[in-house]
Amino acid sequence: MRDETFEPTLNWGIRMGIASVVPMVWGVATGHVEIAKWITLTAECICWVELRGAPGLRLRVLTGGTLLAIVFAFLGSVTADWLWAGVLGMLLVGFLSGLFKNLGDRGSGLAVSVFVLFIIGNANPPRDLDDLQWRCLYVLIGGLWTTLVG
């Protein structure tokens, strides 16, 4: 019998599929594709974190993943216009991701999530402060959506 502390692959696949497809369908249907991209990206990144253990622990992992997603998407977006700030930010992200990876299976998912959100945020600079605030809100919505699906 399989150890029940690990999330079954089928459940993970269904969670990943719902969390990533529904926002994109909504975005295409309503014409808000750019918003849907950020929500989907965040949902997919947080879905990489393995959920196992009691429901309360899963909720804490998803909440922590959402907070980290907002922080590192913000950090990547803020440093997008300055090359050296982006390089220093990537050094920080690499160091912290290395620490996350030492946490085990969950840490590897968090490390990938942090890397991806920082890099995508850094590659797509916000137009202004208002755009940055909206981006952080979309990342929050993606995290909340993943928590709801999880």
N, C-alpha and C positions, 0 to 999 in steps of 0.2 A: 504494500500500500504506500502511496506517495505521502510525503511529509506535507501536512496541511499548512505549514508556515510559508510555503512558497506559492506565489500567485500562478495558477494554471495558465499555460500559453494561450488557450482558447479565450479565456476571460480577458487577458491582456490584449489580444488581437481585436476583440470586439470593442473593448474600451478605446483602443487607439483609433479604430475605424470610425466609431461614433464621434469621438472628440475632434477628429480632423475633418471628416466629411461634412457634418452638419453645418459648421460655420461657413464653409465654402459654398455650399448649396444656398444658404441664406444670403451670402454676399452676392452671388450671381443673380439670384431671384430679385433682390432689392436694389442692385446696382452699387452696392458698397463693397466692392471687391478688395480695395486697399485695406479697409477695416478688417475684413474677413481674413486677409493674409496674416495680419499680426495676431489675431485671435487663434487661428489655426496653428501658426508657428509656435506660439506659447503652449497651446494644448498638446501638440506633438512632443515638444521638449519635455514637458512635465510628465507625459505618459511614459517616457523612457525610464523614469524612476520606478523601480520594482516595488509593488505594494504587497506587503506580507504582514502577518501579525493581526492583532486585534483591530477592530474598526476605529477605535480612538487613536491608535498609533498611525493607522493609514491616513486619517484626517490630519494629524500633525505633520506627517510627511508631505502631504499635498499642500498644506498651508505654508510650510517652510519652503517648498519648491516654488510656490507662487511668489512669496516675498523675495526669494533669490532671483527669480525671473525678472521681477520689476527692477530690482537694484541693478542687475547686470545689463538689462536692455537699456536702462537709463544711462549707465556708465558708458556703454558703447555708443549711444546716441550723442552724449555730451562731448565725447572725445573725437567724434567723427571729423570735425573740421581741422584738427591740429594733429599733424603726423606724429610728433614726439609724444604728445599726450596719449594718442592711440597706442603707441608702442609701449609706453609705461603702463597703460591700462591692461594691455595684453600680457605683460609680465606679471602683473597682479593677478589677473584671471588665471594664468597658467599656474602660478604658485598656489592659489586657493583651490584650483581644480585638482592639483596634486594632493592637497590635504583631503579634499572630499573623496578622492579615489581610495584613500586609505580607510574610509568608513565601511567598505565592503560593496555589496551589490547595489545598494541604494546610492552610495557615493559615486559610483561610476556613472549612473544615470544623471545625477546632479551635476557632475563634471561636464558631461556632454551638453546638458541643458544650458549651463552657464556659458560655455564656449560658444555655442551656436547663437544664443541671444546677444552676446556681446559682439560677435563678428557681424551678424546681420544688422544690428543697430549701428555699428561703426561704418558699415558699407553703405548705409542709407541715412545720411544726416537729415535731421529734421529741418524744415524751412525756417521755423521760428520757435519761440518759447511755447506758444499755443499748440503747435504741432507736436512738440515734445510732451506736453501734458496729455494730449489726446492719445499719443502712442503709449504712454504709461497706463492710461485707462484701458486701452485695448489689451495690453498685456495682462492687466488685472482681470479683465473679463475672461480672457483665455484661461487664466489660472482658476477662476471660479467655475468656469464651464467644465474644466477637467475634474475639479473636485466634485462637482455635481454628478458627472458621468462615473467617476471612480467610486 
